[in-house]
Amino acid sequence: HIENWMGLQTVQEVDMALYTGIQRLTITNCNLRTIQTRAFAQNPHLHYINLSKNPLTTLSWQLFQNLQLIDLRLEGVVFNCSCEIRWIQLWQQRGEASLHNQQLFCNTGFSQIPLQLLNISHCDVPEISVTNSSLTVTEGDQVTITCNGSGVPVPDVDWKVNSLHSISTQQATQFPPHVHSLTLTLFNVSRDDNLSLLPCTTENIVGMSNTSVHLSVQFPPTIIRFEKPEKWHDTCMMFIVRGQPLPEVNFLYKDSQLPQTTYINMAADVYRDSLEGCLIFKNPTHHNNGNYTLQARNTLGVATKTVDAHFMGAPFD
């Protein structure tokens, strides 16, 4: 809580960096004029901020974009009437951060007017669109998709794809008067990016819009594991199979199809593009010894692996 400190004019990220657990911040009736855009970047738990009665003339929504803000107090702050505070007016209208309960004003240069009466044309949250909402490609392909941000002021656009395994490039294009496009190209698309979301954001001084593209990368089956029998509650030959589309699995015993019965059957669960489970044996005997082959098949190919399983020795050996 800081009050009546006339020497306080600026708040920067370094000023707040040590207070990572802070939940409430009050700076009132000081000489605060500027708050750096990333000032609260290290304070994710902030939910109450009181900046009342400070000579702030503008304020960026980006200060608060990563906060779960419940209450933002701005009484007694007279902003400049401009597009830069349009977001505060929009938050008031939507009832966000308790701003709808506050009487806020801005200065036109001639007089103070209620912020709710501010009428600024060509000043809105940008709109966003993508050329595809979902993409299905084959491993190794090259694919291109474009994200468009439109609005006034002309927004920035960003594909947030740093975590992808595939190599990517981004190419920006301006389409006057109000559209900014960013084309994302993925090269040699990796199976490790299967079922990923490709997020795109567009933002200007009024606010941000975002969307995502669902990426499905098809690739032939691979058998990650197929193990010798292990005794658990029952006896299990563990397997993990991966592929997209998800492979169909079947088993051979001594090169012949293995029928599933009460005593020998498969149990498996799906995890993203993997099938993980067991070939389960109930009370196996020496008659079950031999080679077991796992086959995994989808539209792109077949994978096989054979394991020599020994459950017990024959009697009288």
Steps between C-alpha positions, in 0.01 A plus 500: 500500500656829385327833555596869476850433364564790264838358399342196335460574129569169323443130569720256307530121488815513713308681775251213531724203419559395862129494589403189304230398748332839539120494462400861577674822398398852598677810368274798567534878511861488384672661202479186285510589130631190321469123547724288280306250285668199665493642852281215633654220292643333813184541709249245366298487824401868496121526503447843661674817376415849621656787303252770604585871515819487293589729206497213249395619154494159333516133595561185294276190517817294448593571862220269610479240222651216707317583824173365637396852591187531714521867598680789327441833676557814292286765675645848484722420202428734208629341180553669167199430277664282235493161336757380756235485774220358284566162667401646840169612352444151356582337834251736666231396254572129559518537878858376522724562803221694676553798267125530435454615861738796464450854371796552267586809297729605220631835381411613147742791517211736567305327774458181697232258383380167641696221338174324415415792266830485312430444129806396303459365149747263334613366835399144583627158602643328190326211328685179419459227239703207368494330162435161665363415843658153476771339291563134421842433347739209456831483682771671294258730317535875462192697599404868492227677696419870536370695799334836430458782749276788397407818678586859580763564619652230275586212734812292545465128426702217653509123460612358838666181376841500671428161660450320167745232390451586132710770336291812444520843340265798516440757226311823567292688242302824532176541308398867521323652664434281804621139455823343624562140387759257629565182302642204688687231306594169660773296331551124531208476743585281800281227648584650839278796408197278449186623679665835573321832517654781296400819686479834322439834669432847368514810715502877492473769767131418549532128569574152376326219311626146461423174327667162447547253218478126577787310338472128424816335368445157348782246518541121474489280810800443721524248781663675793489198733396136492633322807547146622232375743494645850293363784272763653147415617485316171790454259561794267694549179517880504490696175499860380408576141501843340354627173256743339235392416510290815611150394290188523678231701489122473716212617639185341605187686752287313410692181127431532230745602456496879130493592403695811330293767414521867854383576694703241385852412619853443437802724620843384448874543552785254738784590504762223646305204613198703329175595639363827397172652556131565443169335358331811532132587300341781686205650723423198678165478782352293248458219509879460877519450621616159533795266242779522489763227340842542367660182406869489333627186357827370445649154868595471664171585556199723745440785577161658703373792544143622577393857591150618280450807576236761239456773613173662687183423321186385432246776749218538767691300 
